[in-house]
Amino acid sequence: MNGFFQRFFRQHIKVKAAIEKAVNLYYSFRFCFDHRLDLIISDTHQIELVSISISTFCIDSD
């Protein structure tokens, strides 16, 4: 599943677009992101940094 996220985020160039999609995924599937995710907001617009910021995903059992 991590490979999917790495490919998914590398397709986007702007951090803003990636953040919006990450937020949409979070609210849709309740993904759990590593705390390092906030580092990409103030970094460059190269999305390659996003793939190393993602930890694991969680789906609530309820």
Secondary structure, DSSP 4 states (H G I P E B T S, - for coil): -HHHHHHHHHT---HHHHHHHHHHHHHHH-----GGGGGGGSS-S-THHHHHH---------
